[in-house]
Amino acid sequence: MATKILLVCAAGMSTSMLVSKMKKAAEADGIDAEIQATAASDAGNIIAEMHPDVLMLGPQVRYMEDDFKKRVDIPVEVINMQDYGLMKGDNVLKSALALAGQK
């Protein structure tokens, strides 16, 4: 069963680029993952529809981490700023899988 990963950022734009890199990394490693990005303003709706296993926040919305942790019962983590800035999809994928209890 696919691990469902949701990335949240201010507008959903920069994380969309990261999602495509994460999907390529997952495909290359034979990892079954459903990865999606959304704007923080729409995160509640997407969480309700998608039921993600983990929630990864873009560094620009790190201030929302505590709020999300109170609202959802899944692991929440801020994406490493360097991995985010360099669009290292493979590293972000590894972090998300580790957060989900996989390797």
Secondary structure in CASP SS format (residue, H / E / C, confidence):
PFRMAT SS
TARGET T0000
AUTHOR 0000-0000-0000
METHOD secondary structure of the structure
MODEL  1
M C 1.00
A C 1.00
T E 1.00
K E 1.00
I E 1.00
L E 1.00
L E 1.00
V E 1.00
C E 1.00
A C 1.00
A C 1.00
G C 1.00
M H 1.00
S H 1.00
T H 1.00
S H 1.00
M H 1.00
L H 1.00
V H 1.00
S H 1.00
K H 1.00
M H 1.00
K H 1.00
K H 1.00
A H 1.00
A H 1.00
E H 1.00
A H 1.00
D C 1.00
G C 1.00
I C 1.00
D C 1.00
A E 1.00
E E 1.00
I E 1.00
Q E 1.00
A E 1.00
T E 1.00
A E 1.00
A H 1.00
S H 1.00
D H 1.00
A H 1.00
G H 1.00
N H 1.00
I H 1.00
I H 1.00
A H 1.00
E H 1.00
M H 1.00
H C 1.00
P C 1.00
D C 1.00
V E 1.00
L E 1.00
M E 1.00
L E 1.00
G C 1.00
P H 1.00
Q H 1.00
V H 1.00
R H 1.00
Y H 1.00
M H 1.00
E H 1.00
D H 1.00
D H 1.00
F H 1.00
K H 1.00
K H 1.00
R H 1.00
V C 1.00
D C 1.00
I C 1.00
P C 1.00
V E 1.00
E E 1.00
V E 1.00
I C 1.00
N C 1.00
M H 1.00
Q H 1.00
D H 1.00
Y H 1.00
G H 1.00
L C 1.00
M C 1.00
K C 1.00
G H 1.00
D H 1.00
N H 1.00
V H 1.00
L H 1.00
K H 1.00
S H 1.00
A H 1.00
L H 1.00
A H 1.00
L H 1.00
A C 1.00
G C 1.00
Q C 1.00
K C 1.00
END
